[in-house]
Structures are given as structure tokens and as C-alpha cells.
Amino acid sequence: MTNDNPKTHAARAALDYVKEGMILGLGSGSTAEIFIELLGIRVAAGLRVQGVPTSEQTAEAAREAGIELLSIEHADRIDLTVDGADEIGPDFALIKGGGGRLLREKIIANASDLMVVIADESKMVKTLGAYPLPVEVDRFGFSITAKKVFDALCQAGSSRPDVQLRQHKDSDMPFITDGGHYILDCACVAIPDPAKTAARLCAVPGVVEHGLFIDLARVVIIGDEHSAEILER
């Protein structure tokens, strides 16, 4: 972690939203892990918080940082979630799930009083879709589901999307999420209507969740080499 890293500036700015006694949703990915590391320094200095992790990898990072973890089953509320994003579009619509943790990320974000997204400026786009949209699906009948997902994306306005089953980087075996599902990566080039696309995908039997996060983020913090810009809805 370097002090002039844009992700570090964004993560450090997000600490200003953390208050004593909060229950925090801890996001997944490289930027979220920087936030966890910085939060751990505050905890070591006496800050009392509890974290609800969005993935097993996040849980391990939080334990290493000395952050007390709370199972989501025992959380009566989540005050604040801090997470990254793969793309940030107009009205803070997001694509998330590049790491395959989109289901748990969305459950925790939806349960939070406030979601803060931290990223570098490369994640800001005018139209979502250059980053492949992850869609988490049940393993049963996934090839049929993939065809229906393709149809849904076309009906929502995406032109000839390429829908591929995600595989592990080091093998030809399918990637399995923490929830035991498959991921379909959908290269859409552009998603002209994220809300319509989300509704179409939710209507497909076999789709567990999709990586479009709409009306969840209220604060976006964009880091650059020198500082961070805070955008609020």
C-alpha cells in the first residue's frame, strides 16, 4: 500500500464515515482490502467496530487486520458498507461481481443504512457495459439459463451480448461462488438501460443474482494520485 495510490486515497477518505460502535459491511476486492487494512490501524488505536464480511477472502483480511467480525445472522442492522466497483455509471448505477462475490455483496449493501463506494477514476463511465456483467446462476440447467440470459439482455437493449461461463484462471473448471453457484460473464459492450436490464434478468428462472447494483450507493469516493473526490446523491 503506497500513500500516492488512488485507491488508498479513496479508502482513507471513506474512513471519515466510520463512527464508534458501528456495524460495518466489509466489501470485497483490492480497494476494499486497502480500506480494511486502514480500518485495522484505527481499530488498533482504540476504535470499536464490528465487521460483516462479504466473502471468505474479506473475512480473512479483516481477521489479519484485527477487526472483530460479526456473522450476518447476528447483525440486527448494518450501519455502513464500504465496497469497490468494477464500473460506476450515471446515478451511481454499478457493475460489481468481478471477484464473484456479487450475491453476498448485494445482500449486505441492501441491508445497510449507507453504502459508500470507493474506486479510482478509471471506474467512472458514461454508459455501463464495457466491463462484462456477472450473472450468478444455479448450476442446474445453467446452459438453458445462459440462453435465457442472452435473450433477456437483447430484449433490454444490449446488442449481441457474449455470454460465457466463468472458469478458474488456472484450469478449465467452472468458477464456483461462495454460495455454490456458477457465474455467467456477459460482455455487453453497452447496457443502455440498467434498470430494465436488471428487471429482465431477475425474471429468468435460474438466475440467483446479477451484478447490476442500482439505487444502492449513495456516496462514491474517487481517488487520484493526490487526493479523493467525494460525490453524494
Backbone as CSV, one residue per row, in Angstrom:
resi,resn,N_x,N_y,N_z,CA_x,CA_y,CA_z,C_x,C_y,C_z
1,MET,0.846,-1.189,0.000,0.000,0.000,0.000,0.881,1.238,0.000
2,THR,0.742,2.088,-1.019,1.525,3.312,-1.114,0.627,4.517,-0.900
3,ASN,1.220,5.586,-0.342,0.425,6.754,0.013,-0.123,7.499,-1.199
4,ASP,0.539,7.358,-2.391,0.072,8.064,-3.574,-0.797,7.192,-4.468
5,ASN,-1.227,6.049,-3.957,-2.097,5.156,-4.705,-3.519,5.730,-4.707
6,PRO,-4.139,5.917,-5.887,-5.505,6.455,-5.914,-6.484,5.647,-5.059
7,LYS,-6.338,4.336,-5.065,-7.227,3.504,-4.256,-7.043,3.797,-2.768
8,THR,-5.806,4.040,-2.377,-5.534,4.354,-0.969,-6.178,5.671,-0.563
9,HIS,-6.100,6.676,-1.429,-6.741,7.958,-1.127,-8.256,7.785,-0.967
10,ALA,-8.867,6.985,-1.842,-10.307,6.754,-1.746,-10.654,6.006,-0.469
11,ALA,-9.878,4.985,-0.157,-10.152,4.189,1.043,-9.976,5.021,2.306
12,ARG,-8.949,5.864,2.320,-8.714,6.701,3.505,-9.862,7.702,3.701
13,ALA,-10.372,8.265,2.617,-11.488,9.203,2.730,-12.739,8.523,3.269
14,ALA,-12.922,7.242,2.949,-14.100,6.508,3.432,-14.077,6.319,4.941
15,LEU,-12.900,6.377,5.546,-12.808,6.229,6.999,-13.558,7.327,7.731
16,ASP,-13.741,8.476,7.090,-14.450,9.581,7.735,-15.920,9.240,7.998
17,TYR,-16.442,8.246,7.312,-17.838,7.842,7.506,-17.993,6.811,8.627
18,VAL,-16.885,6.319,9.141,-16.912,5.285,10.180,-16.978,5.945,11.551
19,LYS,-17.949,5.508,12.358,-18.112,6.047,13.702,-18.005,4.927,14.739
20,GLU,-17.714,5.327,15.947,-17.570,4.396,17.053,-18.833,3.543,17.216
21,GLY,-18.625,2.236,17.370,-19.716,1.309,17.639,-20.481,0.837,16.414
22,MET,-20.068,1.259,15.224,-20.786,0.864,14.007,-20.616,-0.623,13.682
23,ILE,-21.641,-1.150,13.014,-21.539,-2.444,12.346,-21.317,-2.149,10.870
24,LEU,-20.211,-2.642,10.348,-19.773,-2.288,9.001,-19.855,-3.474,8.053
25,GLY,-20.424,-3.255,6.889,-20.316,-4.225,5.816,-18.966,-4.043,5.141
26,LEU,-18.185,-5.096,5.075,-16.833,-5.027,4.524,-16.835,-5.655,3.140
27,GLY,-16.563,-4.832,2.127,-16.633,-5.275,0.750,-15.471,-6.158,0.341
28,SER,-15.509,-6.580,-0.920,-14.506,-7.478,-1.475,-13.718,-6.780,-2.569
29,GLY,-12.520,-7.275,-2.827,-11.701,-6.731,-3.895,-10.529,-5.923,-3.376
30,SER,-9.663,-5.497,-4.280,-8.408,-4.863,-3.893,-8.607,-3.537,-3.166
31,THR,-9.540,-2.709,-3.634,-9.753,-1.410,-2.986,-10.376,-1.586,-1.609
32,ALA,-11.321,-2.513,-1.501,-11.938,-2.790,-0.203,-10.913,-3.333,0.788
33,GLU,-9.964,-4.115,0.314,-8.951,-4.658,1.213,-8.016,-3.572,1.722
34,ILE,-7.773,-2.536,0.906,-6.999,-1.397,1.400,-7.770,-0.687,2.520
35,PHE,-9.079,-0.522,2.316,-9.908,0.079,3.368,-9.831,-0.750,4.643
36,ILE,-9.903,-2.061,4.526,-9.844,-2.936,5.695,-8.510,-2.782,6.419
37,GLU,-7.435,-2.702,5.653,-6.117,-2.509,6.265,-6.045,-1.196,7.037
38,LEU,-6.544,-0.113,6.434,-6.542,1.186,7.108,-7.472,1.182,8.324
39,LEU,-8.612,0.518,8.191,-9.542,0.409,9.320,-8.886,-0.338,10.474
40,GLY,-8.112,-1.358,10.156,-7.417,-2.111,11.190,-6.476,-1.244,12.007
41,ILE,-5.852,-0.257,11.368,-4.973,0.667,12.087,-5.789,1.487,13.085
42,ARG,-6.967,1.925,12.670,-7.851,2.677,13.578,-8.313,1.788,14.739
43,VAL,-8.628,0.551,14.428,-9.063,-0.387,15.475,-7.939,-0.611,16.488
44,ALA,-6.730,-0.769,15.990,-5.588,-0.956,16.891,-5.386,0.250,17.798
45,ALA,-5.812,1.422,17.329,-5.683,2.650,18.125,-6.853,2.860,19.079
46,GLY,-7.840,1.948,19.044,-8.922,2.020,20.016,-10.329,2.120,19.460
47,LEU,-10.486,2.258,18.152,-11.825,2.334,17.563,-12.540,0.990,17.739
48,ARG,-13.794,1.049,18.192,-14.587,-0.171,18.381,-15.653,-0.268,17.290
49,VAL,-15.497,-1.249,16.421,-16.480,-1.539,15.378,-16.555,-3.042,15.206
50,GLN,-17.590,-3.503,14.498,-17.708,-4.902,14.103,-17.917,-4.952,12.596
51,GLY,-17.347,-5.948,11.961,-17.444,-6.069,10.520,-18.219,-7.292,10.078
52,VAL,-19.049,-7.102,9.059,-19.768,-8.215,8.428,-19.133,-8.411,7.047
53,PRO,-18.384,-9.491,6.829,-17.657,-9.659,5.573,-18.553,-10.138,4.443
54,THR,-18.206,-9.724,3.213,-18.969,-10.134,2.042,-18.380,-11.366,1.363
55,SER,-17.257,-11.862,1.859,-16.646,-13.053,1.267,-15.699,-13.683,2.272
56,GLU,-15.308,-14.913,2.003,-14.341,-15.582,2.864,-12.996,-14.861,2.801
57,GLN,-12.624,-14.376,1.633,-11.376,-13.640,1.482,-11.394,-12.353,2.297
58,THR,-12.529,-11.672,2.283,-12.677,-10.460,3.092,-12.571,-10.779,4.572
59,ALA,-13.193,-11.863,4.988,-13.140,-12.257,6.397,-11.703,-12.495,6.839
60,GLU,-10.917,-13.151,5.996,-9.524,-13.410,6.327,-8.732,-12.115,6.425
61,ALA,-8.968,-11.178,5.483,-8.283,-9.890,5.530,-8.646,-9.118,6.800
62,ALA,-9.918,-9.178,7.191,-10.358,-8.477,8.401,-9.734,-9.094,9.654
63,ARG,-9.666,-10.414,9.703,-9.035,-11.066,10.860,-7.565,-10.659,10.962
64,GLU,-6.878,-10.623,9.831,-5.468,-10.227,9.841,-5.296,-8.778,10.294
65,ALA,-6.301,-7.942,10.012,-6.239,-6.532,10.415,-6.693,-6.314,11.861
66,GLY,-7.160,-7.370,12.523,-7.586,-7.254,13.914,-8.989,-6.712,14.103
67,ILE,-9.821,-6.811,13.068,-11.190,-6.306,13.136,-12.120,-7.408,13.636
68,GLU,-12.932,-7.095,14.619,-13.895,-8.065,15.136,-14.969,-8.334,14.085
69,LEU,-15.244,-9.613,13.832,-16.231,-9.982,12.824,-17.541,-10.389,13.479
70,LEU,-18.616,-10.115,12.762,-19.965,-10.457,13.215,-20.659,-11.213,12.095
71,SER,-21.211,-12.360,12.418,-21.973,-13.108,11.419,-23.211,-12.316,11.033
72,ILE,-23.555,-12.349,9.752,-24.720,-11.580,9.307,-25.992,-12.070,9.985
73,GLU,-26.019,-13.323,10.392,-27.196,-13.850,11.104,-27.376,-13.199,12.470
74,HIS,-26.310,-12.601,13.003,-26.387,-11.969,14.319,-26.377,-10.451,14.233
75,ALA,-26.452,-9.916,13.028,-26.461,-8.459,12.865,-27.902,-7.974,12.787
76,ASP,-28.305,-7.134,13.740,-29.664,-6.596,13.690,-29.740,-5.364,12.792
77,ARG,-28.584,-4.874,12.377,-28.531,-3.763,11.428,-27.129,-3.718,10.843
78,ILE,-26.971,-3.019,9.728,-25.650,-2.693,9.187,-25.655,-1.189,8.952
79,ASP,-24.801,-0.499,9.670,-24.799,0.961,9.600,-24.213,1.465,8.293
80,LEU,-23.130,0.857,7.867,-22.368,1.374,6.736,-21.682,0.221,6.019
81,THR,-21.762,0.212,4.690,-20.974,-0.715,3.883,-20.019,0.089,3.011
82,VAL,-18.778,-0.345,2.991,-17.760,0.252,2.118,-17.283,-0.835,1.166
83,ASP,-17.406,-0.581,-0.124,-17.088,-1.596,-1.123,-16.567,-0.921,-2.382
84,GLY,-15.953,-1.696,-3.245,-15.485,-1.194,-4.523,-16.510,-1.445,-5.610
85,ALA,-16.117,-1.201,-6.862,-16.993,-1.432,-8.008,-16.129,-1.670,-9.238
86,ASP,-16.680,-2.401,-10.190,-15.989,-2.627,-11.459,-16.299,-1.522,-12.456
87,GLU,-17.499,-0.967,-12.384,-17.870,0.214,-13.162,-18.859,1.042,-12.356
88,ILE,-18.773,2.370,-12.530,-19.704,3.291,-11.893,-20.287,4.169,-12.989
89,GLY,-21.587,4.076,-13.189,-22.250,4.818,-14.248,-23.097,5.954,-13.727
90,PRO,-23.928,6.546,-14.583,-24.827,7.624,-14.163,-25.741,7.190,-13.022
91,ASP,-26.052,8.152,-12.144,-26.911,7.904,-10.980,-26.342,6.841,-10.047
92,PHE,-25.013,6.648,-10.088,-24.316,5.702,-9.229,-24.773,4.259,-9.454
93,ALA,-25.278,3.957,-10.654,-25.526,2.563,-11.012,-24.172,1.873,-11.158
94,LEU,-24.066,0.664,-10.649,-22.789,-0.032,-10.590,-22.837,-1.364,-11.322
95,ILE,-21.672,-1.786,-11.817,-21.435,-3.195,-12.118,-20.448,-3.697,-11.081
96,LYS,-20.820,-4.776,-10.397,-19.976,-5.429,-9.411,-20.007,-6.933,-9.657
97,GLY,-19.055,-7.624,-9.074,-19.042,-9.076,-9.170,-17.872,-9.643,-9.933
98,GLY,-16.893,-8.768,-10.263,-15.727,-9.282,-10.954,-14.991,-10.346,-10.160
99,GLY,-15.081,-10.251,-8.836,-14.464,-11.250,-7.980,-15.371,-12.417,-7.651
100,GLY,-16.615,-12.371,-8.135,-17.530,-13.487,-7.931,-18.280,-13.458,-6.620
101,ARG,-18.298,-12.311,-5.922,-18.972,-12.241,-4.614,-20.220,-11.375,-4.659
102,LEU,-20.816,-11.224,-5.829,-21.887,-10.247,-6.009,-23.125,-10.531,-5.167
103,LEU,-23.464,-11.790,-4.946,-24.671,-12.111,-4.185,-24.554,-11.608,-2.753
104,ARG,-23.478,-11.976,-2.085,-23.307,-11.543,-0.696,-23.089,-10.038,-0.613
105,GLU,-22.389,-9.481,-1.596,-22.192,-8.035,-1.618,-23.520,-7.305,-1.712
106,LYS,-24.425,-7.823,-2.538,-25.708,-7.134,-2.704,-26.598,-7.318,-1.480
107,ILE,-26.578,-8.487,-0.872,-27.371,-8.708,0.342,-26.962,-7.717,1.424
108,ILE,-25.656,-7.567,1.611,-25.161,-6.686,2.670,-25.373,-5.216,2.310
109,ALA,-25.147,-4.858,1.046,-25.384,-3.467,0.634,-26.847,-3.077,0.819
110,ASN,-27.750,-3.974,0.458,-29.180,-3.696,0.557,-29.637,-3.568,2.010
111,ALA,-28.927,-4.235,2.918,-29.289,-4.195,4.337,-28.678,-3.001,5.061
112,SER,-27.859,-2.210,4.376,-27.102,-1.143,5.026,-27.840,0.190,4.991
113,ASP,-27.638,0.966,6.038,-28.189,2.323,6.059,-27.495,3.211,5.024
114,LEU,-26.225,2.941,4.755,-25.453,3.741,3.804,-24.440,2.848,3.110
115,MET,-24.352,2.961,1.779,-23.313,2.279,1.011,-22.384,3.325,0.415
116,VAL,-21.101,3.186,0.715,-20.063,4.055,0.173,-19.204,3.228,-0.776
117,VAL,-19.052,3.707,-1.986,-18.243,3.016,-2.990,-16.919,3.745,-3.143
118,ILE,-15.835,2.987,-3.113,-14.503,3.564,-3.262,-13.849,2.983,-4.506
119,ALA,-13.207,3.867,-5.293,-12.635,3.427,-6.562,-11.650,4.478,-7.061
120,ASP,-10.925,4.127,-8.116,-10.127,5.119,-8.817,-10.927,5.633,-10.007
121,GLU,-10.441,6.688,-10.641,-11.225,7.362,-11.666,-11.455,6.507,-12.912
122,SER,-10.676,5.453,-13.106,-10.868,4.596,-14.281,-12.200,3.854,-14.244
123,LYS,-12.820,3.756,-13.059,-14.075,3.020,-12.931,-15.300,3.855,-13.299
124,MET,-15.128,5.160,-13.469,-16.243,6.025,-13.834,-16.492,5.955,-15.337
125,VAL,-17.729,5.658,-15.737,-18.073,5.532,-17.159,-19.371,6.283,-17.442
126,LYS,-19.561,6.653,-18.695,-20.799,7.317,-19.102,-21.920,6.316,-19.338
127,THR,-21.567,5.105,-19.781,-22.537,4.042,-20.006,-21.960,2.740,-19.480
128,LEU,-22.713,2.031,-18.650,-22.263,0.733,-18.150,-22.169,-0.279,-19.283
129,GLY,-21.278,-1.254,-19.104,-21.274,-2.384,-20.021,-19.955,-2.749,-20.654
130,ALA,-18.967,-1.846,-20.626,-17.661,-2.209,-21.167,-17.053,-3.341,-20.345
131,TYR,-17.309,-3.315,-19.027,-16.895,-4.424,-18.160,-17.966,-5.509,-18.237
132,PRO,-17.571,-6.769,-18.461,-18.578,-7.839,-18.558,-19.446,-7.929,-17.302
133,LEU,-20.744,-8.016,-17.522,-21.696,-8.083,-16.409,-21.760,-9.501,-15.856
134,PRO,-21.422,-9.704,-14.582,-21.537,-11.038,-13.988,-22.992,-11.341,-13.620
135,VAL,-23.404,-12.554,-13.918,-24.735,-13.022,-13.530,-24.549,-14.367,-12.824
136,GLU,-24.960,-14.434,-11.562,-24.813,-15.657,-10.773,-26.027,-16.541,-11.015
137,VAL,-25.761,-17.814,-11.365,-26.842,-18.727,-11.737,-26.707,-20.055,-10.992
138,ASP,-27.840,-20.710,-10.819,-27.839,-22.059,-10.263,-27.143,-23.003,-11.238
139,ARG,-26.458,-23.987,-10.688,-25.737,-24.914,-11.567,-26.678,-25.812,-12.362
140,PHE,-27.852,-26.093,-11.815,-28.804,-26.947,-12.517,-29.327,-26.222,-13.764
141,GLY,-29.165,-26.849,-14.899,-29.683,-26.292,-16.137,-29.041,-24.986,-16.556
142,PHE,-27.770,-24.776,-16.181,-27.152,-23.467,-16.424,-27.041,-23.129,-17.905
143,SER,-26.921,-24.143,-18.776,-26.805,-23.842,-20.203,-28.114,-23.274,-20.751
144,ILE,-29.249,-23.785,-20.243,-30.550,-23.232,-20.619,-30.691,-21.819,-20.065
145,THR,-30.272,-21.653,-18.810,-30.324,-20.322,-18.194,-29.490,-19.328,-18.986
146,ALA,-28.322,-19.766,-19.466,-27.449,-18.874,-20.233,-28.138,-18.368,-21.497
147,LYS,-28.883,-19.236,-22.161,-29.618,-18.812,-23.363,-30.694,-17.795,-23.010
148,LYS,-31.372,-18.020,-21.879,-32.406,-17.090,-21.444,-31.797,-15.747,-21.021
149,VAL,-30.623,-15.790,-20.415,-29.924,-14.563,-20.051,-29.558,-13.776,-21.302
150,PHE,-29.062,-14.468,-22.324,-28.761,-13.815,-23.597,-30.001,-13.115,-24.154
151,ASP,-31.124,-13.833,-24.165,-32.373,-13.244,-24.678,-32.783,-12.024,-23.868
152,ALA,-32.661,-12.119,-22.539,-33.059,-11.012,-21.664,-32.203,-9.778,-21.922
153,LEU,-30.911,-9.976,-22.115,-30.024,-8.849,-22.383,-30.362,-8.189,-23.714
154,CYS,-30.658,-8.999,-24.722,-31.047,-8.450,-26.025,-32.343,-7.654,-25.921
155,GLN,-33.307,-8.205,-25.179,-34.603,-7.542,-25.028,-34.473,-6.224,-24.274
156,ALA,-33.436,-6.121,-23.439,-33.228,-4.894,-22.666,-32.407,-3.857,-23.428
157,GLY,-31.956,-4.213,-24.627,-31.283,-3.221,-25.446,-29.817,-3.445,-25.709
158,SER,-29.221,-4.506,-25.147,-27.817,-4.803,-25.427,-27.726,-5.535,-26.769
159,SER,-26.774,-5.156,-27.585,-26.650,-5.709,-28.931,-25.694,-6.901,-28.946
160,ARG,-26.220,-8.086,-29.213,-25.446,-9.312,-29.366,-24.454,-9.526,-28.220
161,PRO,-24.930,-9.642,-27.012,-24.014,-9.885,-25.894,-23.356,-11.260,-26.008
162,ASP,-22.153,-11.355,-25.488,-21.416,-12.621,-25.459,-21.490,-13.176,-24.042
163,VAL,-22.191,-14.283,-23.858,-22.421,-14.867,-22.535,-21.531,-16.093,-22.378
164,GLN,-20.623,-16.042,-21.411,-19.664,-17.128,-21.212,-19.663,-17.589,-19.752
165,LEU,-19.538,-18.910,-19.557,-19.401,-19.461,-18.216,-18.012,-19.125,-17.690
166,ARG,-17.953,-18.532,-16.504,-16.655,-18.186,-15.917,-15.917,-19.450,-15.492
167,GLN,-14.627,-19.474,-15.778,-13.769,-20.581,-15.377,-12.659,-20.068,-14.483
168,HIS,-12.076,-20.988,-13.703,-10.932,-20.624,-12.893,-9.773,-20.217,-13.797
169,LYS,-8.975,-19.269,-13.335,-7.880,-18.762,-14.156,-6.859,-19.841,-14.482
170,ASP,-6.655,-20.770,-13.576,-5.588,-21.755,-13.740,-6.082,-23.114,-14.200
171,SER,-7.353,-23.219,-14.582,-7.877,-24.514,-15.030,-9.092,-24.280,-15.905
172,ASP,-9.607,-25.366,-16.475,-10.817,-25.263,-17.283,-12.058,-25.636,-16.485
173,MET,-11.927,-25.666,-15.155,-13.060,-25.973,-14.295,-13.884,-24.709,-14.057
174,PRO,-15.215,-24.838,-13.973,-16.051,-23.666,-13.715,-15.734,-23.016,-12.371
175,PHE,-15.806,-21.706,-12.344,-15.664,-20.960,-11.098,-16.913,-21.193,-10.246
176,ILE,-16.718,-21.458,-8.964,-17.835,-21.681,-8.039,-17.840,-20.553,-7.014
177,THR,-18.975,-19.899,-6.835,-19.084,-18.807,-5.872,-19.113,-19.350,-4.448
178,ASP,-18.996,-18.431,-3.478,-19.092,-18.827,-2.067,-20.431,-19.484,-1.772
179,GLY,-21.463,-19.158,-2.557,-22.782,-19.750,-2.368,-22.988,-21.041,-3.150
180,GLY,-21.968,-21.482,-3.883,-22.052,-22.747,-4.607,-22.652,-22.641,-5.996
181,HIS,-22.648,-21.448,-6.585,-23.264,-21.234,-7.895,-22.216,-20.976,-8.974
182,TYR,-22.679,-20.922,-10.225,-21.847,-20.555,-11.350,-21.977,-19.053,-11.611
183,ILE,-21.036,-18.516,-12.388,-21.091,-17.133,-12.853,-21.088,-17.119,-14.381
184,LEU,-22.025,-16.408,-14.967,-22.009,-16.117,-16.398,-21.477,-14.703,-16.571
185,ASP,-20.399,-14.562,-17.335,-19.865,-13.236,-17.643,-20.432,-12.794,-18.984
186,CYS,-21.134,-11.671,-18.969,-21.891,-11.213,-20.140,-21.266,-9.939,-20.695
187,ALA,-20.516,-10.094,-21.786,-19.888,-8.949,-22.434,-20.932,-8.253,-23.298
188,CYS,-21.380,-7.108,-22.836,-22.488,-6.410,-23.497,-22.041,-5.206,-24.322
189,VAL,-20.820,-4.759,-24.105,-20.283,-3.533,-24.705,-20.981,-2.301,-24.111
190,ALA,-22.317,-2.309,-24.133,-23.072,-1.210,-23.531,-24.382,-1.741,-22.962
191,ILE,-24.759,-1.211,-21.807,-26.047,-1.512,-21.186,-26.819,-0.195,-21.151
192,PRO,-27.629,0.080,-22.163,-28.273,1.396,-22.272,-29.302,1.681,-21.199
193,ASP,-29.925,0.631,-20.647,-30.964,0.830,-19.638,-30.723,-0.164,-18.497
194,PRO,-29.885,0.191,-17.506,-29.568,-0.735,-16.425,-30.784,-1.235,-15.653
195,ALA,-31.761,-0.360,-15.392,-32.937,-0.773,-14.622,-33.752,-1.808,-15.392
196,LYS,-33.948,-1.585,-16.674,-34.683,-2.539,-17.492,-33.929,-3.858,-17.594
197,THR,-32.610,-3.777,-17.735,-31.792,-4.982,-17.810,-31.886,-5.773,-16.515
198,ALA,-31.820,-5.088,-15.389,-31.925,-5.760,-14.095,-33.257,-6.476,-13.958
199,ALA,-34.337,-5.822,-14.360,-35.669,-6.434,-14.259,-35.780,-7.668,-15.152
200,ARG,-35.252,-7.591,-16.361,-35.296,-8.726,-17.285,-34.515,-9.912,-16.719
201,LEU,-33.348,-9.639,-16.163,-32.530,-10.726,-15.620,-33.192,-11.370,-14.402
202,CYS,-33.795,-10.562,-13.556,-34.453,-11.098,-12.361,-35.615,-12.024,-12.717
203,ALA,-36.175,-11.855,-13.918,-37.325,-12.658,-14.334,-36.918,-14.013,-14.922
204,VAL,-35.618,-14.257,-15.072,-35.150,-15.519,-15.662,-35.008,-16.579,-14.576
205,PRO,-35.765,-17.688,-14.642,-35.572,-18.772,-13.687,-34.146,-19.315,-13.784
206,GLY,-33.519,-19.521,-12.637,-32.142,-19.983,-12.610,-31.150,-18.888,-12.307
207,VAL,-31.552,-17.626,-12.530,-30.693,-16.502,-12.147,-30.829,-16.276,-10.649
208,VAL,-29.712,-16.390,-9.943,-29.708,-16.174,-8.495,-29.585,-14.682,-8.188
209,GLU,-28.668,-14.019,-8.889,-28.467,-12.576,-8.724,-27.632,-12.070,-9.890
210,HIS,-27.652,-10.768,-10.114,-26.856,-10.161,-11.169,-26.010,-9.032,-10.589
211,GLY,-25.021,-8.602,-11.360,-24.068,-7.631,-10.871,-24.433,-6.175,-11.077
212,LEU,-25.677,-5.887,-11.440,-26.139,-4.509,-11.525,-26.626,-4.051,-10.147
213,PHE,-25.952,-3.078,-9.575,-26.329,-2.520,-8.277,-26.953,-1.151,-8.546
214,ILE,-28.255,-1.079,-8.409,-28.999,0.125,-8.763,-29.681,0.686,-7.516
215,ASP,-29.567,1.982,-7.307,-30.177,2.665,-6.165,-29.689,2.118,-4.825
216,LEU,-28.430,1.709,-4.791,-27.847,1.227,-3.538,-26.760,2.173,-3.027
217,ALA,-25.875,2.611,-3.907,-24.796,3.507,-3.494,-25.310,4.938,-3.349
218,ARG,-24.990,5.566,-2.238,-25.344,6.977,-2.033,-24.126,7.883,-2.011
219,VAL,-22.965,7.294,-1.805,-21.713,8.057,-1.813,-20.701,7.297,-2.670
220,VAL,-20.034,8.020,-3.546,-18.941,7.461,-4.342,-17.706,8.314,-4.087
221,ILE,-16.611,7.664,-3.728,-15.352,8.357,-3.475,-14.351,7.922,-4.540
222,ILE,-13.873,8.884,-5.320,-12.957,8.613,-6.412,-11.576,9.145,-6.048
223,GLY,-10.609,8.248,-5.985,-9.255,8.647,-5.652,-8.418,8.912,-6.892
224,ASP,-7.484,9.844,-6.760,-6.471,10.042,-7.797,-5.104,9.999,-7.123
225,GLU,-4.061,10.430,-7.806,-2.719,10.312,-7.257,-2.480,11.246,-6.080
226,HIS,-3.331,12.244,-5.909,-3.072,13.272,-4.886,-4.130,13.325,-3.782
227,SER,-5.359,12.975,-4.085,-6.432,13.157,-3.114,-7.631,12.286,-3.501
228,ALA,-8.795,12.645,-2.978,-10.030,11.918,-3.298,-11.169,12.911,-3.435
229,GLU,-12.050,12.634,-4.373,-13.239,13.460,-4.576,-14.458,12.687,-4.071
230,ILE,-15.272,13.344,-3.265,-16.452,12.726,-2.678,-17.692,13.195,-3.434
231,LEU,-18.444,12.238,-3.990,-19.679,12.526,-4.718,-20.822,11.928,-3.920
232,GLU,-21.895,12.701,-3.742,-23.035,12.226,-2.952,-24.319,12.417,-3.725
233,ARG,-25.259,11.510,-3.499,-26.592,11.617,-4.098,-27.546,12.234,-3.088
